[in-house]
């Protein structure tokens, strides 16, 4: 069982930056595939970025070059550094842990990009 808690969301102006954190409880964090998903109002939840247990990275085209996903297995924490934010990045951001068919979600953190 894994419990996930996101933090770091907020209101930021276009062009600004935010760093999201996802703190995980439970054992064997390092063995999980981790991802950041986002859901904008009226839209389906979509993958923003993912990182495997070996450190391989995957990004949605819409965030490539602006977002960076990372993990610190010693701290059981995953991060999403978001730079050059755009109004279309406004969404609730969720972290997800996945392994062997089991998946766990956090409660989400709101990111609003607006002037």
GUTI-992960 format. One record per atom (N, C-alpha, C): y negated, x negated, z negated; residue number from 1; residue in one letter. Coordinates in steps of 0.001 Angstrom, whole numbers, plus 500000, padded with zeros to 6 digits. Atoms other than C-alpha are relative to their C-alpha. Layout:
Y | X | Z | NUM | A
...
// end
This chain:
501190 | 499158 | 500000 | 1 | X
500000 | 500000 | 500000 | 1 | X
498759 | 499122 | 500000 | 1 | X
501255 | 500747 | 499912 | 2 | X
496530 | 498731 | 500913 | 2 | X
498849 | 500976 | 499839 | 2 | X
501228 | 499219 | 500135 | 3 | X
493204 | 500153 | 499799 | 3 | X
498843 | 499178 | 500542 | 3 | X
501087 | 500689 | 499313 | 4 | X
490114 | 499299 | 501815 | 4 | X
498661 | 500619 | 499618 | 4 | X
501336 | 499530 | 500360 | 5 | X
486453 | 499548 | 500812 | 5 | X
498977 | 499246 | 500843 | 5 | X
501038 | 500591 | 499173 | 6 | X
483652 | 498954 | 503303 | 6 | X
498666 | 499978 | 499256 | 6 | X
501359 | 500076 | 500527 | 7 | X
480124 | 497901 | 502396 | 7 | X
499125 | 499271 | 501013 | 7 | X
500939 | 500739 | 499167 | 8 | X
476996 | 496522 | 504032 | 8 | X
499269 | 500808 | 501040 | 8 | X
500705 | 499170 | 499031 | 9 | X
475872 | 499430 | 506156 | 9 | X
498578 | 500295 | 499549 | 9 | X
501372 | 499654 | 500345 | 10 | X
472321 | 500690 | 506268 | 10 | X
499187 | 500299 | 501232 | 10 | X
500957 | 499733 | 498921 | 11 | X
469245 | 501317 | 508364 | 11 | X
499389 | 498677 | 500449 | 11 | X
500549 | 501241 | 499464 | 12 | X
468082 | 498512 | 510653 | 12 | X
499269 | 500316 | 501297 | 12 | X
500746 | 499804 | 498761 | 13 | X
465586 | 498252 | 513486 | 13 | X
500757 | 499411 | 501187 | 13 | X
499371 | 500599 | 498802 | 14 | X
466708 | 497570 | 517054 | 14 | X
499709 | 498506 | 500068 | 14 | X
500115 | 501448 | 499967 | 15 | X
467334 | 493862 | 517507 | 15 | X
500362 | 499323 | 498696 | 15 | X
499678 | 500552 | 501305 | 16 | X
468177 | 493419 | 513847 | 16 | X
501480 | 499700 | 499823 | 16 | X
498629 | 500404 | 500320 | 17 | X
471361 | 492288 | 512133 | 17 | X
500473 | 500658 | 498714 | 17 | X
499329 | 499556 | 501217 | 18 | X
473804 | 493568 | 509555 | 18 | X
501344 | 499298 | 499902 | 18 | X
498676 | 500550 | 500217 | 19 | X
476951 | 492161 | 508020 | 19 | X
500808 | 500987 | 499166 | 19 | X
499113 | 499089 | 500701 | 20 | X
479709 | 494562 | 507072 | 20 | X
501134 | 499222 | 499354 | 20 | X
498858 | 500571 | 500695 | 21 | X
482429 | 493710 | 504584 | 21 | X
501050 | 501072 | 499773 | 21 | X
498881 | 499104 | 500301 | 22 | X
485846 | 495262 | 504068 | 22 | X
500880 | 499284 | 498985 | 22 | X
499216 | 500600 | 501071 | 23 | X
487464 | 494419 | 500746 | 23 | X
501329 | 500738 | 499874 | 23 | X
498663 | 499412 | 500062 | 24 | X
491212 | 494989 | 500526 | 24 | X
500668 | 499707 | 498672 | 24 | X
499158 | 500201 | 501166 | 25 | X
493378 | 495503 | 497495 | 25 | X
501445 | 500092 | 500453 | 25 | X
498604 | 500012 | 499594 | 26 | X
497121 | 495129 | 497528 | 26 | X
500438 | 498601 | 500382 | 26 | X
499412 | 501299 | 499729 | 27 | X
499407 | 492320 | 498506 | 27 | X
500086 | 499709 | 501491 | 27 | X
499702 | 500456 | 498644 | 28 | X
499900 | 490307 | 501652 | 28 | X
498916 | 500367 | 501007 | 28 | X
501111 | 499698 | 499093 | 29 | X
496445 | 490935 | 503157 | 29 | X
500089 | 499150 | 501259 | 29 | X
500003 | 500936 | 498874 | 30 | X
496899 | 487898 | 505379 | 30 | X
500980 | 500386 | 501098 | 30 | X
498987 | 499636 | 499006 | 31 | X
499843 | 489502 | 507171 | 31 | X
499626 | 501228 | 500825 | 31 | X
500417 | 498777 | 499313 | 32 | X
497927 | 492567 | 508353 | 32 | X
499120 | 499703 | 501200 | 32 | X
500976 | 499919 | 498925 | 33 | X
496252 | 493145 | 511680 | 33 | X
498848 | 500834 | 499486 | 33 | X
501183 | 499318 | 500522 | 34 | X
492705 | 494162 | 510788 | 34 | X
499050 | 500347 | 501131 | 34 | X
500943 | 499603 | 498957 | 35 | X
490114 | 496016 | 512777 | 35 | X
498812 | 500762 | 499451 | 35 | X
501184 | 499175 | 500248 | 36 | X
486658 | 497556 | 512731 | 36 | X
499935 | 501053 | 501100 | 36 | X
500157 | 498880 | 499091 | 37 | X
486340 | 500976 | 514307 | 37 | X
498665 | 500667 | 499693 | 37 | X
501240 | 499274 | 500244 | 38 | X
483262 | 503121 | 514719 | 38 | X
500062 | 501376 | 500654 | 38 | X
500045 | 498629 | 499482 | 39 | X
482556 | 506787 | 515266 | 39 | X
498574 | 500496 | 499963 | 39 | X
501345 | 499464 | 499877 | 40 | X
479240 | 508051 | 516538 | 40 | X
500066 | 501526 | 499971 | 40 | X
500003 | 498534 | 500042 | 41 | X
478203 | 511700 | 516109 | 41 | X
500429 | 500608 | 501325 | 41 | X
499535 | 499318 | 498808 | 42 | X
480069 | 513904 | 518562 | 42 | X
500905 | 499190 | 500892 | 42 | X
499147 | 500862 | 499179 | 43 | X
482209 | 511048 | 519833 | 43 | X
501289 | 499658 | 499267 | 43 | X
498742 | 500414 | 500604 | 44 | X
485737 | 509818 | 519256 | 44 | X
499856 | 498636 | 499335 | 44 | X
499967 | 501312 | 500646 | 45 | X
486465 | 506912 | 516982 | 45 | X
500499 | 498971 | 501010 | 45 | X
499633 | 501044 | 499041 | 46 | X
486685 | 503677 | 518963 | 46 | X
500084 | 498645 | 499310 | 46 | X
499878 | 501353 | 500519 | 47 | X
487708 | 500112 | 518344 | 47 | X
498760 | 499197 | 500363 | 47 | X
501108 | 500922 | 499750 | 48 | X
484814 | 497697 | 517972 | 48 | X
500509 | 498566 | 500086 | 48 | X
499495 | 501371 | 500029 | 49 | X
486678 | 494513 | 517068 | 49 | X
501267 | 499957 | 499158 | 49 | X
498766 | 500146 | 500746 | 50 | X
490062 | 493366 | 515796 | 50 | X
500332 | 498528 | 499845 | 50 | X
499563 | 501370 | 500256 | 51 | X
491579 | 490223 | 514322 | 51 | X
501433 | 500043 | 499488 | 51 | X
498599 | 500006 | 500405 | 52 | X
495276 | 489448 | 513996 | 52 | X
500214 | 499105 | 498782 | 52 | X
499682 | 500844 | 501150 | 53 | X
497046 | 487705 | 511152 | 53 | X
499939 | 498515 | 500365 | 53 | X
500096 | 501387 | 499556 | 54 | X
496952 | 484512 | 513250 | 54 | X
498599 | 499633 | 500466 | 54 | X
501387 | 500296 | 499659 | 55 | X
493243 | 484800 | 513982 | 55 | X
499581 | 500314 | 501410 | 55 | X
500388 | 499586 | 498651 | 56 | X
493315 | 486130 | 517537 | 56 | X
499004 | 501142 | 499915 | 56 | X
501103 | 499047 | 500053 | 57 | X
490252 | 488200 | 518327 | 57 | X
499994 | 500907 | 501217 | 57 | X
500156 | 499058 | 498900 | 58 | X
489577 | 491252 | 520445 | 58 | X
498727 | 500797 | 499750 | 58 | X
501264 | 499279 | 500131 | 59 | X
486226 | 492934 | 521111 | 59 | X
499876 | 501064 | 501087 | 59 | X
500389 | 499030 | 498987 | 60 | X
485093 | 496069 | 522855 | 60 | X
498917 | 499368 | 500882 | 60 | X
500996 | 500569 | 499088 | 61 | X
483005 | 495231 | 525928 | 61 | X
498575 | 500257 | 499519 | 61 | X
501343 | 499608 | 500422 | 62 | X
480036 | 497013 | 524390 | 62 | X
499435 | 499128 | 498890 | 62 | X
500488 | 500815 | 501109 | 63 | X
479842 | 494562 | 521465 | 63 | X
500193 | 498504 | 500228 | 63 | X
499753 | 501417 | 499719 | 64 | X
480945 | 491274 | 523068 | 64 | X
498688 | 499227 | 500066 | 64 | X
501185 | 500842 | 500004 | 65 | X
478450 | 488502 | 522485 | 65 | X
498990 | 500362 | 498925 | 65 | X
500928 | 499570 | 501045 | 66 | X
476698 | 490440 | 519715 | 66 | X
500673 | 500113 | 498627 | 66 | X
499256 | 499822 | 501260 | 67 | X
479380 | 491136 | 517061 | 67 | X
501015 | 498875 | 499842 | 67 | X
498975 | 500994 | 500309 | 68 | X
481652 | 488634 | 515344 | 68 | X
500845 | 500492 | 498838 | 68 | X
499068 | 499600 | 501049 | 69 | X
484729 | 489612 | 513368 | 69 | X
500618 | 498756 | 499384 | 69 | X
499360 | 501120 | 500677 | 70 | X
486219 | 487290 | 510771 | 70 | X
500718 | 500528 | 498766 | 70 | X
499287 | 499621 | 501220 | 71 | X
488476 | 487341 | 507739 | 71 | X
500125 | 498790 | 499100 | 71 | X
499781 | 501029 | 501014 | 72 | X
488812 | 485373 | 504521 | 72 | X
501201 | 500454 | 499192 | 72 | X
498774 | 499537 | 500651 | 73 | X
492394 | 485742 | 503381 | 73 | X
500029 | 499655 | 498510 | 73 | X
500046 | 500368 | 501421 | 74 | X
491692 | 483984 | 500085 | 74 | X
499236 | 501033 | 499186 | 74 | X
500801 | 498985 | 500679 | 75 | X
489197 | 486732 | 499257 | 75 | X
500444 | 501419 | 500348 | 75 | X
499535 | 498667 | 499570 | 76 | X
491180 | 489600 | 500831 | 76 | X
498865 | 500814 | 500623 | 76 | X
501186 | 499342 | 499449 | 77 | X
488077 | 490443 | 502850 | 77 | X
499858 | 499707 | 501489 | 77 | X
500312 | 500123 | 498582 | 78 | X
487200 | 491066 | 506472 | 78 | X
498514 | 500276 | 500186 | 78 | X
501434 | 499854 | 499764 | 79 | X
483691 | 490874 | 507916 | 79 | X
499724 | 500400 | 501447 | 79 | X
500498 | 499765 | 498643 | 80 | X
481751 | 492099 | 510908 | 80 | X
498517 | 499648 | 499996 | 80 | X
501392 | 500394 | 499826 | 81 | X
478553 | 490235 | 511718 | 81 | X
499480 | 500660 | 501263 | 81 | X
500555 | 499247 | 498871 | 82 | X
476437 | 492446 | 513960 | 82 | X
498576 | 499536 | 500244 | 82 | X
501321 | 500487 | 499600 | 83 | X
473467 | 490930 | 515766 | 83 | X
499488 | 500792 | 501204 | 83 | X
500616 | 499335 | 498843 | 84 | X
471057 | 492271 | 518381 | 84 | X
500392 | 501471 | 500065 | 84 | X
499549 | 498612 | 500080 | 85 | X
471786 | 495788 | 517235 | 85 | X
499152 | 500917 | 500876 | 85 | X
500617 | 499029 | 499103 | 86 | X
471010 | 498681 | 519552 | 86 | X
500144 | 501404 | 499407 | 86 | X
499857 | 498623 | 500510 | 87 | X
470440 | 502379 | 518841 | 87 | X
501398 | 500576 | 500265 | 87 | X
498660 | 499483 | 499690 | 88 | X
473796 | 503083 | 520497 | 88 | X
501096 | 499426 | 499106 | 88 | X
499051 | 500499 | 500997 | 89 | X
475502 | 501054 | 517769 | 89 | X
500029 | 500895 | 498757 | 89 | X
500027 | 499073 | 501136 | 90 | X
474617 | 503842 | 515334 | 90 | X
501320 | 500754 | 499904 | 90 | X
498685 | 499384 | 500203 | 91 | X
477884 | 505132 | 513873 | 91 | X
500429 | 499782 | 498559 | 91 | X
499299 | 500340 | 501227 | 92 | X
480085 | 505255 | 510828 | 92 | X
501045 | 498946 | 500372 | 92 | X
499082 | 501103 | 499725 | 93 | X
482037 | 502010 | 510743 | 93 | X
501124 | 500016 | 498970 | 93 | X
498811 | 499954 | 500838 | 94 | X
485578 | 502014 | 509377 | 94 | X
500812 | 498721 | 500170 | 94 | X
499033 | 501080 | 499851 | 95 | X
487962 | 499194 | 508639 | 95 | X
501405 | 500566 | 499907 | 95 | X
498616 | 499561 | 499904 | 96 | X
491655 | 499525 | 509307 | 96 | X
500918 | 498802 | 499834 | 96 | X
498950 | 501001 | 500139 | 97 | X
494708 | 497556 | 508265 | 97 | X
501274 | 500573 | 500596 | 97 | X
498803 | 499522 | 499312 | 98 | X
497923 | 497784 | 510292 | 98 | X
501110 | 498961 | 499914 | 98 | X
498814 | 500851 | 499952 | 99 | X
501435 | 496394 | 509951 | 99 | X
501245 | 500853 | 500049 | 99 | X
498686 | 499379 | 499908 | 100 | X
504876 | 497589 | 511026 | 100 | X
499933 | 501527 | 499970 | 100 | X
500103 | 498557 | 499886 | 101 | X
503769 | 501110 | 511864 | 101 | X
499201 | 500689 | 498930 | 101 | X
500817 | 499418 | 501070 | 102 | X
501789 | 501658 | 508685 | 102 | X
498543 | 499616 | 500212 | 102 | X
501407 | 500292 | 499868 | 103 | X
498034 | 501950 | 508870 | 103 | X
499220 | 500591 | 498840 | 103 | X
500839 | 499615 | 501127 | 104 | X
495349 | 502235 | 506212 | 104 | X
498549 | 499923 | 500435 | 104 | X
501408 | 499913 | 499623 | 105 | X
491700 | 503215 | 506539 | 105 | X
499108 | 499978 | 498772 | 105 | X
501018 | 499892 | 501026 | 106 | X
488602 | 502753 | 504474 | 106 | X
499237 | 501302 | 500155 | 106 | X
500747 | 498745 | 500004 | 107 | X
486112 | 505519 | 503753 | 107 | X
498824 | 499977 | 500969 | 107 | X
501069 | 500130 | 499018 | 108 | X
483519 | 504194 | 506202 | 108 | X
498660 | 499653 | 499388 | 108 | X
501363 | 500321 | 500407 | 109 | X
479977 | 502881 | 505982 | 109 | X
499071 | 500302 | 501173 | 109 | X
500909 | 499555 | 498942 | 110 | X
477012 | 504271 | 507914 | 110 | X
499106 | 498862 | 500450 | 110 | X
500947 | 500936 | 499396 | 111 | X
475078 | 502021 | 510276 | 111 | X
499065 | 500810 | 500895 | 111 | X
500994 | 499289 | 499201 | 112 | X
471864 | 503446 | 511706 | 112 | X
499013 | 498988 | 500566 | 112 | X
500921 | 500915 | 499323 | 113 | X
469816 | 501521 | 514260 | 113 | X
498873 | 500843 | 500590 | 113 | X
501119 | 499147 | 499602 | 114 | X
466403 | 503073 | 514660 | 114 | X
498691 | 499344 | 499605 | 114 | X
501329 | 500493 | 500348 | 115 | X
462743 | 502172 | 514715 | 115 | X
499210 | 501070 | 499258 | 115 | X
// end
